[in-house]
């Protein structure tokens, strides 16, 4: 026996999250990738509604205020310290830089053994 569905979906909300990110190489032993999120936005829009017009502007403003005023500073507090890059015994990395190419972050470096 299948339980009957008690609640129908009244409406559905969708969002496309936008992130802004700065990345840099920090430190020397160990090398770390420093990150700083500059933007975190999630504008909301009604995807589907069976109950007519649904206003989401107020909810969207609250969500985006929480992202920019609370979530973004907390995330940056963690990632600003940097993420250590892997090291290889006996290998020294020099002139390390981050390159954005075709939508991908690349880490380029020269090394000596």
N, C-alpha and C positions, 0 to 999 in steps of 0.2 A: 504494500500500500504506500502510495506517495503522498506526503503531506502537501496540503494545498498552500499556495503562496498567499500569505496574509497581507503583504504590503507590495504595492506596485511602485516602480521607480517614478517619482514625480518629475525629476529633472536630473540632468548630469552636467557637471562643470568640468571644463578642461583648462589646461594651462600649458604654455610653452615656457620653460624656465630659461632665463638668459643669465649667463655668467660672464663676468669680466675678470681677467686674470693677468697679473704681472708675475714673471718668473725671473730669477737671477741666481747666479752662483755666488755663494757666500762662504767665508772661512777658507781654510787651507788644509787643516788636518783634523778631522776629515772634511773633504769638500761636501757642501750641502747645497741642495736646490732650495732657495728661499721662494716662498709663494706669498702673494698678496692678492686676495680677491677684492676687486674694485667695484663689482656690481653683482647683485643677486636679486633678480626680479622675476616674478611669476604672475603676470597679468592673467586674471581669470575671465573666462567667457562661457556662456551657456552653450553646451554641446547639443543638448536635446531637452525638450520640455513637453510633458503631457498635460501641464496645468496652465499653459499660457505664458505670458511675458514674465520672466524672472530677472530681477535687477541684482547684479553681482558687483556693481561698482564699489559699494561700501565695504563688502567683504574683501574685494580685491585690494582696496586701500589699506585695510587692516593687515592682511597677509603680507603685503609688500613693506609696510612699516615695520612689522616684526622681523622680516628678513633683513632689512637694512639697518635697523637699530639694535637688534638683539643677536640674530643668528650670524650675520656677517662679522661683527667684532669678535664673537666667541671662536668662530672658525679661524679667523686671522690670528688670534692669540696663539693658537696651536701651530698653524702652518708657517707663521713668520719666523719661527726658530730654525726652520729648514729641515729638509729630509736628507739624511746622509746618503751619499752616493756609495755604491759598493767599491771596495778597495781590493787590490791584488797585491799579494806579498812581493816585494822587490820591484814594483812598478810605481813610478812617480808620474802623476798627471800634471800637465802645465797648459797654460793658455786655454783653459776650459771655458766654453761659452754655450749658451742656449740659443738655438735657431728655430724660428717658426717657419716651416716650409710645407706648403700644400695642406695646411690645417693640422699639422703634426709638430709637436715639440721634439726637436733633436738635441742631444747633448754631444757636442764636438770637443775633442781634446787632443793635445799632443802628449806623448808619453815617452819616458826613458826607462830602460831596464837596468 
